[in-house]
Amino acid sequence: MEINNLLKMDGHIVLGIVNEKLRLECDSVDELTSRYELESEDLMDKMEQLGFHYDPITNQFK
């Protein structure tokens, strides 16, 4: 699966993939967007539209 297509996927799938990558591979949302060449603003907008916000303490979207 191409992570570059992430923002076009169903919201629940996006949430699961993003939180898994944050849990297993990336220490922050900035590292995630950099590693997978995603636009930080686009990811944050997508997650906000879905009703989720990034929590830096737990390093996940809730």
PyMOL commands that set and color helices and strands:
alter all, ss='L'
color gray80, all
select helices_A, chain A and resi 3-8+11-24+29-35+40-49
alter helices_A, ss='H'
color red, helices_A
select strands_A, chain A and resi 54-55+60-61
alter strands_A, ss='S'
color yellow, strands_A
deselect
rebuild
show_as cartoon
